[in-house]
Amino acid sequence: MKEKPSLTIVRRLKAPPARVYAAWTRPDLMVRWWGPDGGPVLSAEADPRVGGRFRVVFQTLNGETHDCRGEYQEVEPDRKLVFTWQWVTMPERRSLVTIVLREIEEGTELNFTHSQFFDEAARDGHQIGWTGSFEKLERLMDELANEVR
């Protein structure tokens, strides 16, 4: 059987692992960075425990509304999250996201893998989306550092 496409992105963030983890699991922070562009996040829900669910609804600048959801498979606070990923419009296309956070001198290394894509086109579209989201996540980490001061 042919292996399904996957995507790996590694980012170094100037924030401790606990702050990065919070951005993935606290709805009040998720609404501040989710989505590929400057469009608003309309709602975010998260119950970060094995078997718990998340849901994020966001709008892109072109006015499209996107609704993604999934179930947490592994939860290690401040270290690791594994969850399923699916769009409400295509529930049959379920994929898997794995996030590993590693403390480094400058902050946190985020190792992100999104696997089991339906095809290469789905992977490529998600690469664009996640790249935009991670740029916003980096800005959020800077904003939170300034709020703490």
C-alpha positions in Angstrom: 0.0 0.0 0.0 1.3 3.4 -1.0 2.3 5.7 1.9 0.2 8.8 2.2 1.8 12.3 1.9 2.9 14.1 5.0 4.3 17.5 5.9 6.9 18.4 8.5 7.7 21.9 9.7 10.2 22.8 12.4 10.1 26.3 14.0 12.1 27.8 16.8 10.0 30.1 18.9 11.3 32.6 21.5 9.0 31.3 24.2 9.1 28.6 26.8 7.4 25.2 25.9 4.5 25.9 28.4 3.6 29.1 26.5 3.7 27.4 23.1 1.6 24.5 24.4 -0.9 27.0 25.8 -1.3 28.5 22.3 -2.3 25.1 21.0 -4.7 24.2 23.8 -6.3 27.4 25.2 -9.2 28.8 23.1 -8.4 32.4 24.2 -5.0 32.0 22.6 -6.0 29.8 19.6 -8.3 32.6 18.3 -5.2 34.9 18.2 -3.2 32.9 15.6 -5.1 30.1 13.9 -5.6 30.4 10.1 -3.4 31.1 7.1 -3.9 34.8 6.8 -5.2 37.9 8.6 -8.8 36.7 8.6 -10.6 36.3 11.9 -11.0 33.2 14.0 -14.7 33.0 14.7 -14.6 30.4 17.4 -12.2 27.9 19.1 -12.9 25.1 21.5 -10.4 22.7 23.1 -10.5 19.9 25.6 -6.9 18.7 25.7 -7.1 15.2 27.1 -7.0 11.8 25.4 -10.4 11.5 23.8 -11.1 15.2 24.1 -11.9 17.2 21.1 -11.0 20.6 19.5 -12.8 22.7 16.9 -11.7 25.9 15.2 -13.8 28.0 12.8 -12.0 30.7 10.9 -12.5 33.0 8.0 -9.8 33.7 5.3 -9.4 37.2 3.9 -11.3 36.1 0.7 -14.4 35.6 3.0 -14.4 31.8 3.0 -15.3 30.1 6.3 -13.3 27.0 7.3 -14.3 24.6 10.1 -11.7 22.1 11.3 -12.0 19.7 14.2 -10.4 16.6 15.7 -9.8 14.4 18.6 -6.7 14.3 20.9 -4.9 11.0 20.7 -1.9 11.9 23.0 -1.5 14.7 25.4 1.7 15.4 27.3 1.4 19.0 28.7 4.2 21.3 27.5 5.8 18.4 25.5 3.5 16.7 22.9 0.1 16.7 21.3 -1.2 14.2 18.8 -4.7 14.8 17.3 -6.8 13.9 14.3 -7.6 16.6 11.8 -10.6 16.9 9.5 -12.6 19.6 7.8 -16.4 19.6 8.4 -16.9 19.7 4.6 -14.8 16.6 4.0 -15.1 14.3 7.1 -13.9 11.3 5.2 -10.5 12.9 4.7 -9.1 12.4 8.2 -5.4 13.1 8.8 -3.1 13.3 11.8 -1.2 16.1 13.5 1.8 15.5 15.8 3.4 18.4 17.7 6.6 17.9 19.7 7.9 20.7 21.8 11.5 20.7 22.9 13.1 23.3 25.2 16.2 24.9 23.6 18.4 27.8 24.8 16.4 30.4 22.8 13.0 29.0 23.8 11.2 26.1 22.1 11.8 24.0 19.1 8.4 23.1 17.6 8.5 20.0 15.5 5.2 19.8 13.6 4.1 16.8 11.4 0.8 16.6 9.6 0.5 13.1 8.1 -1.9 10.8 6.3 -3.1 13.4 3.7 -5.5 12.2 1.1 -3.2 13.3 -1.7 -0.3 15.7 -2.6 -2.7 18.6 -3.4 -4.1 18.4 0.1 -0.6 18.3 1.6 0.5 21.3 -0.4 -2.6 23.3 0.5 -2.0 22.6 4.2 1.6 23.6 3.9 0.6 27.0 2.8 -2.0 27.3 5.6 0.2 26.1 8.3 3.1 28.3 7.2 0.8 31.3 7.5 -0.5 30.2 10.8 3.0 29.7 12.2 4.0 33.2 11.2 1.0 34.4 13.3 2.0 32.0 16.1 5.5 33.6 16.2 4.0 37.1 16.5 1.7 35.9 19.3 4.7 34.5 21.2 6.3 38.0 21.0 3.1 39.7 22.1 2.7 37.3 25.1 6.3 37.9 26.1 5.6 41.7 26.1 2.3 41.2 28.1 4.2 39.3 30.8 6.7 42.1 31.3 
